[in-house]
Structure formats: structure tokens, C-alpha cells
């Protein structure tokens, strides 16, 4: 895509000036950022007769259109075979009745567009960034694979192997992947967030083509899809194209959801993962509220103070001052049904992981007992506002904001509302959410450490290493 348009660079320059002002302004003046016009004010919602939702936002400042298809299905919606939602992210690129395997991506790429997809615990999203003349093609291509996807035994077998290899590379051969998988399994024992988005290996190996077809017919239906179109296009013409392409997409009689809830944790949970690592890993988590909760901004401020960047408390204490860790980071992770506050540290070789853990939790306990300063809160709020305003810089980022909040919250929060909510956070709020959520008896802790020396030697001999 060609981003040489003067209007594009002018807009980025304008956003850059706002970001710079946010970084250097004292906290009381941050609310002035709300004078920046929120493009979401021009958002229009359209619903086809089959229930498919179309959200359009014309913005001719950049010669780009972001097209995103949000399917409200993630790994939490799986019942018999975990990993099937992510499997479909792959299968959607493997051809349909009228389009050959990988042809969808090739057609978009050959016109200078960008195409990709992702699966999370809550949603599966397919997205393209193209110039306006390619938008009708993108609409037709997306509708084609929704209506005529090739779900055959042959396609399933090919993509099954691809996903199994992805699981091996991203989880089974990655200490961090193993740690996060163990952490989520402990944190959500009764909720489907328990299992990984990639799925358990046994389920991926066993999933049938009949199960795939049932899953697709249920969740990839018109009344479970939201299209988000942002950028340089004509709304009337585009809606005509969408109606023509998607108007006959099937509607599901019902969209089943897993009924599981997050249950109260009644004591600390721990796990040890044995892996041949040179840098042992410490992972911790606590249950936190779902996306959109009133405590969300206070938890975001807390995560900035504790673990965002080199000036954060965990980094200063563990990495810089005591040199116990190579890195320390974390944050508040919002999900549709629940949230998770997590923190991670890479232990410096030669330092006992128990020592790092003690220092790690001592920093959280210090906030619980002593609170935080006005300056720390002001800096954290500036960082959050920069992140929020930067979401206005591109059509893709704006479409992501619109899709995510519409699907998960049912509405798009205005920029003024978000800025006001961030500004309202006080040092007392930070101390309160730490005392409320980051409780010792409700934490989950994972250690990734090497196997005992004798075991390592025995395994090496079995493999013929030496």
C-alpha cells in the first residue's frame, strides 16, 4: 500500500503532537486531550435481515480501508475438541468452492494489501488493510469463504499437522509457552479459559471433519458476525456490496455458549514446570474483573506502576537495583467473562528463584501497605492516555477498537469517557485494587526450572547426547 498521501502524514503528525503533549504535560492538563475529536462519533451501525452487523466509519484522511470480520467465537466456546476455533483460522485460508487454497491471501497481497487473522479466547478476527478500489474484492472474498468454505477430510488433515507443529513451536518447545499454559490452567479451573487457544494436543489429533462442519455452521453464521469497515470508502456503495455478498449468509437458530463461571479461589495454587532452561521463569496471576469493569482503569494504572518499562517498581528493584532478574513485566489482561492480573520475571542465572519470588511479591505487598505516590499515578495515567490516543492514528487501529468494544462490551466507549475514567484514578484507588484483587491466598504461581541434575543426565543419555 502507498502511504505517501500528504493527508496521511499530516494526520500522523497531528496525532504525534498530541502524544508528545501528553508525555510532557502535568497530570491536571491531561484531560485537555479530550478536545481531540473522536472519529467514533461518525460510526454508523447497520444490521442485515439475517442478523449480520455492519459498522462503518468513513475517514478520507488516509487512502486506506481497514476491513475486519469479527466472528464471536473463541476457544472458550469449544465443547468437545479444544483448539477447533483456532483450527478454523487456518482452514479459512485453504480454499472454498470458487477460490483455491491460499488464493484469497494472494489476491489481496497482489494488490498491495495486508491480510491476516487471529484467534483469542473470545473472538476470531479476519482483517485486511487495502486501498479503496480493492474493498469490493475483499467483501466478495470474505463472503465466499463464509458461504462456501472447503471443510473436507483432506483440508482438515493438512491443517491439523500445521496446527500441531505450531503448538510444538509456540508451547511445547517454549518455556514461556509452557508457563502461560500452566498458569491459565491453574487460574481458571472451572471456566473454559482454562484450556489454551491452540488446544490440547490430544484434541487436535482427534477432531473430526463432522465436528468441524458443525462448529462452522453454528458459529460462522450471520447473526454471530460483525463487519467493521473504517477508512477511505463510500458508505452507500459499500453497504450495497455487503448486502449483495452477505445477505444470503445462513443464520443460526441459536449460538450456544459454555455456561461455566469463574469460581472463587480458596487458597494459593502452585505448579512447577520442568524444562531445560538457562533462565528460570517466575509467573504469577490473580483473578481480576472482566472487560469494561469500573476497576479496569485503576488496575491498568497499577500495572503501569508495577511492571511497565524500566522505571516500573518491579524492574527497578529486581533488574536494576538487586540484579536478581533479567526482566520483569506484566499487566491487566481483560477478557469477556473475566480478567487476569499477571506478572512475569526471568531469573538471572545463579540466583535462587525463591529469592526472586520473595522480592517480587514484596513489591506488591509494599503497595498494599504503603500505597503509591501522586507522581507515580500521574505518570502511569499519561502513559495510558498516550496508548489510548495512539489508537486514532490508523484505520486498522480504529477498526480494532470499534470491533473489540462492540463485540465484547456491546458499545464503543467514547474517547472523552475513557480519558475521564483514566483521569479519575487516584493513589487510593491503586491501593484499593491491590488490596482487593492481588491477595496472597488468591494468587497462582508457576516456576519453570531445570530438571534435577541426575534426571537431566539420564535424559541426555537416553537421547544419545554427549
Buried (B, 14 or more C-beta within 10 A) or exposed (E): BEEEBEEBEEBBEBBEEBBEBBEEBEBEEBBEBBEBEBBBEEBEEBEBEBBBBBBBBBBEBBBBBBBBBBBBBBBBBBEEBBBBBBBBBBBBBBBBEEBEBEBBBEBBBEBEBBBEBEBBBBBBBBBBBBBBEBBBBBBBBBBBBBBEBBBBEEBBEBBBEEBBEBBBEBBBEBBBBBBBBBBBBBBBBEBBBBBBBBBBBEBBBEBEBEBBBBBBEBBBBBBBBBBBBBBBBBBEEBBEBBBEBBEEBEEBEEEEEEEBEBEEBEEBBEBEBBBEBEBBBBBBBBBBBBBBBEBBBBBBBBBBBBBBEEEBBBBBBBBEEBEBBBBBBBBBBBBBBBBBBBBBBBBBEEBEBEEBBEBBBEBBEBBBEEBBEEEBBBBBBBBBBBBBBBBBBBBBBBBBBBBBBBBBBEEBBEBBEBBEBBBEBBBEBBBBBBEBBBBEEBBBBBBBBEBEEEEBEEEEEEEEEE
